[in-house]
Amino acid sequence: MKQMFKKTLFFIILLLLMVLLHPMVYSQGIVSPEEALRRLREGNERFVNGKSAHPRQDFSRIKEVASAQTPFATIVGCSDSRVPNEIIFDQGLGDLFIVRTAGQVSTYASWGSIEFAEEVLGTKLIVVLGHTQCGAVNAAVDLPEVPGHIVTLINAIKPAVEKARQKNPTVLLDVAIRENVLMQVEQLKALEPVLAKRVREGSIKIVGALYNLHSGKIEFLQ
């Protein structure tokens, strides 16, 4: 009995050491907004420095998440093919709940998806992720004639463009991209009845971020 207790204690200590010392081993369950943000920052730093760990991307992970998912963050991002979220944050299968539309414009379906991630899956960090040279924002700046429903994207981004025009028209696109992210963050923070309530309670955090297409670096707008 004493020997079994020693073995059990040894494995508990070993597991604790793995979690504390290895950057890619995380405990399961609800992750705080601060911890989630730390993981994303560290993951992008690895990516930028050419030291991506490509964690939790093997067949065993496929089997692990087949029956359930426990993502630690929600990313509300642009559909741009040059911004692959799991790669730029160096995360694995089941780590991120991702909602993507052009210009990261959110409407009812997007809002429901974000609320599902928070209420059902337990993600406590929401990151609105824009990027440099965003085509959707550029369209809202240039106002070209577009077919079909594309105009709905442009109309949603126009307020950010007008705000940017008042701030700094000489670098209009860059400022508009930033303003678009910031306005979307505020929109989600005020979204009743779910997200606004959670923000008031302090149980979730909603932040903006910008991905640089040239450097791969992500700037968090806090």
C-alpha positions as a Python dict, from the first residue, in 0.01 Angstrom:
ca = {
    (1, 'M'): (0, 0, 0),
    (2, 'K'): (282, 239, 93),
    (3, 'Q'): (464, 159, -234),
    (4, 'M'): (148, 225, -436),
    (5, 'F'): (105, 558, -257),
    (6, 'K'): (462, 656, -343),
    (7, 'K'): (407, 567, -710),
    (8, 'T'): (86, 768, -722),
    (9, 'L'): (254, 1064, -556),
    (10, 'F'): (544, 1040, -802),
    (11, 'F'): (313, 1053, -1105),
    (12, 'I'): (116, 1346, -960),
    (13, 'I'): (438, 1542, -905),
    (14, 'L'): (559, 1450, -1254),
    (15, 'L'): (232, 1570, -1409),
    (16, 'L'): (249, 1898, -1218),
    (17, 'L'): (605, 1954, -1335),
    (18, 'M'): (504, 1890, -1696),
    (19, 'V'): (225, 2145, -1676),
    (20, 'L'): (443, 2404, -1505),
    (21, 'L'): (761, 2359, -1707),
    (22, 'H'): (648, 2261, -2056),
    (23, 'P'): (488, 2549, -2250),
    (24, 'M'): (276, 2318, -2465),
    (25, 'V'): (109, 2115, -2187),
    (26, 'Y'): (-209, 2274, -2051),
    (27, 'S'): (-473, 2159, -1808),
    (28, 'Q'): (-822, 2092, -1940),
    (29, 'G'): (-1129, 2290, -1838),
    (30, 'I'): (-1220, 2658, -1830),
    (31, 'V'): (-927, 2886, -1906),
    (32, 'S'): (-921, 3242, -1772),
    (33, 'P'): (-911, 3533, -2021),
    (34, 'E'): (-564, 3627, -1898),
    (35, 'E'): (-426, 3276, -1944),
    (36, 'A'): (-587, 3247, -2287),
    (37, 'L'): (-433, 3576, -2394),
    (38, 'R'): (-93, 3462, -2270),
    (39, 'R'): (-114, 3144, -2477),
    (40, 'L'): (-204, 3339, -2790),
    (41, 'R'): (79, 3590, -2738),
    (42, 'E'): (334, 3316, -2680),
    (43, 'G'): (208, 3116, -2976),
    (44, 'N'): (240, 3409, -3213),
    (45, 'E'): (586, 3485, -3078),
    (46, 'R'): (692, 3130, -3160),
    (47, 'F'): (544, 3163, -3508),
    (48, 'V'): (718, 3494, -3579),
    (49, 'N'): (1052, 3361, -3454),
    (50, 'G'): (1031, 3048, -3668),
    (51, 'K'): (994, 2826, -3362),
    (52, 'S'): (638, 2700, -3407),
    (53, 'A'): (574, 2390, -3196),
    (54, 'H'): (272, 2272, -3402),
    (55, 'P'): (111, 2142, -3082),
    (56, 'R'): (-179, 1899, -3056),
    (57, 'Q'): (-191, 1826, -3428),
    (58, 'D'): (-128, 1451, -3434),
    (59, 'F'): (-366, 1158, -3469),
    (60, 'S'): (-396, 1111, -3094),
    (61, 'R'): (-532, 1465, -3070),
    (62, 'I'): (-785, 1389, -3344),
    (63, 'K'): (-914, 1100, -3134),
    (64, 'E'): (-907, 1310, -2818),
    (65, 'V'): (-1130, 1588, -2952),
    (66, 'A'): (-1359, 1370, -3162),
    (67, 'S'): (-1619, 1339, -2887),
    (68, 'A'): (-1597, 1692, -2741),
    (69, 'Q'): (-1425, 2025, -2784),
    (70, 'T'): (-1285, 2259, -2519),
    (71, 'P'): (-1139, 2561, -2701),
    (72, 'F'): (-972, 2817, -2477),
    (73, 'A'): (-1044, 3125, -2694),
    (74, 'T'): (-1279, 3252, -2962),
    (75, 'I'): (-1129, 3429, -3263),
    (76, 'V'): (-1357, 3657, -3464),
    (77, 'G'): (-1150, 3708, -3775),
    (78, 'C'): (-1141, 3793, -4142),
    (79, 'S'): (-1193, 3526, -4406),
    (80, 'D'): (-868, 3624, -4579),
    (81, 'S'): (-678, 3308, -4678),
    (82, 'R'): (-350, 3467, -4566),
    (83, 'V'): (-458, 3470, -4201),
    (84, 'P'): (-480, 3104, -4089),
    (85, 'N'): (-559, 3137, -3721),
    (86, 'E'): (-422, 2809, -3582),
    (87, 'I'): (-93, 2862, -3766),
    (88, 'I'): (-27, 3225, -3670),
    (89, 'F'): (-117, 3153, -3306),
    (90, 'D'): (67, 2816, -3314),
    (91, 'Q'): (-224, 2623, -3168),
    (92, 'G'): (-371, 2281, -3235),
    (93, 'L'): (-691, 2093, -3300),
    (94, 'G'): (-971, 2198, -3067),
    (95, 'D'): (-781, 2494, -2920),
    (96, 'L'): (-959, 2781, -3094),
    (97, 'F'): (-1323, 2844, -3179),
    (98, 'I'): (-1312, 3050, -3498),
    (99, 'V'): (-1578, 3271, -3655),
    (100, 'R'): (-1467, 3421, -3988),
    (101, 'T'): (-1626, 3663, -4232),
    (102, 'A'): (-1478, 3918, -4472),
    (103, 'G'): (-1367, 4220, -4271),
    (104, 'Q'): (-1468, 4018, -3961),
    (105, 'V'): (-1813, 4175, -3998),
    (106, 'S'): (-2050, 4020, -3743),
    (107, 'T'): (-2425, 3972, -3784),
    (108, 'Y'): (-2683, 3747, -3621),
    (109, 'A'): (-2530, 3413, -3723),
    (110, 'S'): (-2187, 3529, -3609),
    (111, 'W'): (-2323, 3662, -3280),
    (112, 'G'): (-2500, 3333, -3213),
    (113, 'S'): (-2179, 3141, -3282),
    (114, 'I'): (-1979, 3365, -3047),
    (115, 'E'): (-2241, 3331, -2773),
    (116, 'F'): (-2243, 2953, -2822),
    (117, 'A'): (-1867, 2942, -2771),
    (118, 'E'): (-1895, 3142, -2449),
    (119, 'E'): (-2210, 2992, -2299),
    (120, 'V'): (-2174, 2627, -2405),
    (121, 'L'): (-1804, 2570, -2469),
    (122, 'G'): (-1678, 2804, -2198),
    (123, 'T'): (-1436, 3029, -2387),
    (124, 'K'): (-1370, 3340, -2178),
    (125, 'L'): (-1156, 3533, -2425),
    (126, 'I'): (-1288, 3677, -2752),
    (127, 'V'): (-1034, 3825, -2993),
    (128, 'V'): (-1149, 4038, -3285),
    (129, 'L'): (-865, 3984, -3531),
    (130, 'G'): (-817, 4223, -3822),
    (131, 'H'): (-517, 4241, -4051),
    (132, 'T'): (-319, 4482, -4266),
    (133, 'Q'): (-420, 4535, -4628),
    (134, 'C'): (-774, 4411, -4562),
    (135, 'G'): (-965, 4398, -4889),
    (136, 'A'): (-1305, 4443, -4727),
    (137, 'V'): (-1196, 4763, -4554),
    (138, 'N'): (-1028, 4882, -4871),
    (139, 'A'): (-1358, 4833, -5055),
    (140, 'A'): (-1532, 5046, -4792),
    (141, 'V'): (-1272, 5316, -4860),
    (142, 'D'): (-1289, 5304, -5241),
    (143, 'L'): (-1664, 5227, -5266),
    (144, 'P'): (-1657, 5033, -5595),
    (145, 'E'): (-1972, 4898, -5756),
    (146, 'V'): (-2010, 4542, -5633),
    (147, 'P'): (-2259, 4263, -5711),
    (148, 'G'): (-2492, 4077, -5481),
    (149, 'H'): (-2456, 4091, -5105),
    (150, 'I'): (-2098, 4221, -5096),
    (151, 'V'): (-2238, 4568, -5036),
    (152, 'T'): (-2358, 4457, -4691),
    (153, 'L'): (-1996, 4414, -4586),
    (154, 'I'): (-1903, 4757, -4719),
    (155, 'N'): (-2196, 4924, -4543),
    (156, 'A'): (-2102, 4763, -4212),
    (157, 'I'): (-1743, 4894, -4236),
    (158, 'K'): (-1830, 5248, -4358),
    (159, 'P'): (-1862, 5399, -4006),
    (160, 'A'): (-1505, 5292, -3927),
    (161, 'V'): (-1383, 5451, -4250),
    (162, 'E'): (-1557, 5780, -4170),
    (163, 'K'): (-1405, 5783, -3823),
    (164, 'A'): (-1062, 5714, -3971),
    (165, 'R'): (-1109, 5990, -4227),
    (166, 'Q'): (-1162, 6239, -3944),
    (167, 'K'): (-855, 6114, -3756),
    (168, 'N'): (-592, 6078, -4028),
    (169, 'P'): (-695, 6083, -4396),
    (170, 'T'): (-334, 6060, -4519),
    (171, 'V'): (-308, 5694, -4412),
    (172, 'L'): (-678, 5624, -4441),
    (173, 'L'): (-669, 5249, -4503),
    (174, 'D'): (-436, 5168, -4212),
    (175, 'V'): (-637, 5380, -3969),
    (176, 'A'): (-969, 5245, -4099),
    (177, 'I'): (-853, 4885, -4047),
    (178, 'R'): (-768, 4964, -3685),
    (179, 'E'): (-1091, 5158, -3627),
    (180, 'N'): (-1292, 4873, -3777),
    (181, 'V'): (-1148, 4631, -3521),
    (182, 'L'): (-1203, 4871, -3231),
    (183, 'M'): (-1563, 4940, -3333),
    (184, 'Q'): (-1632, 4568, -3362),
    (185, 'V'): (-1490, 4510, -3015),
    (186, 'E'): (-1723, 4775, -2870),
    (187, 'Q'): (-2015, 4629, -3062),
    (188, 'L'): (-1958, 4287, -2908),
    (189, 'K'): (-1909, 4432, -2561),
    (190, 'A'): (-2250, 4599, -2587),
    (191, 'L'): (-2429, 4299, -2739),
    (192, 'E'): (-2726, 4204, -2525),
    (193, 'P'): (-2831, 3985, -2363),
    (194, 'V'): (-2534, 3749, -2330),
    (195, 'L'): (-2199, 3916, -2400),
    (196, 'A'): (-2279, 4255, -2245),
    (197, 'K'): (-2387, 4081, -1926),
    (198, 'R'): (-2069, 3872, -1911),
    (199, 'V'): (-1855, 4183, -1970),
    (200, 'R'): (-2031, 4363, -1682),
    (201, 'E'): (-1971, 4061, -1460),
    (202, 'G'): (-1605, 4059, -1557),
    (203, 'S'): (-1619, 3691, -1652),
    (204, 'I'): (-1508, 3742, -2013),
    (205, 'K'): (-1265, 3968, -2197),
    (206, 'I'): (-1310, 4100, -2551),
    (207, 'V'): (-1000, 4247, -2715),
    (208, 'G'): (-893, 4361, -3059),
    (209, 'A'): (-582, 4256, -3248),
    (210, 'L'): (-413, 4324, -3582),
    (211, 'Y'): (-214, 4073, -3784),
    (212, 'N'): (64, 4211, -4002),
    (213, 'L'): (74, 4029, -4336),
    (214, 'H'): (440, 4121, -4387),
    (215, 'S'): (588, 4032, -4049),
    (216, 'G'): (344, 3772, -3918),
    (217, 'K'): (329, 3961, -3590),
    (218, 'I'): (4, 4021, -3405),
    (219, 'E'): (-50, 4348, -3221),
    (220, 'F'): (-306, 4330, -2941),
    (221, 'L'): (-509, 4649, -2903),
    (222, 'Q'): (-561, 4680, -2529),
}
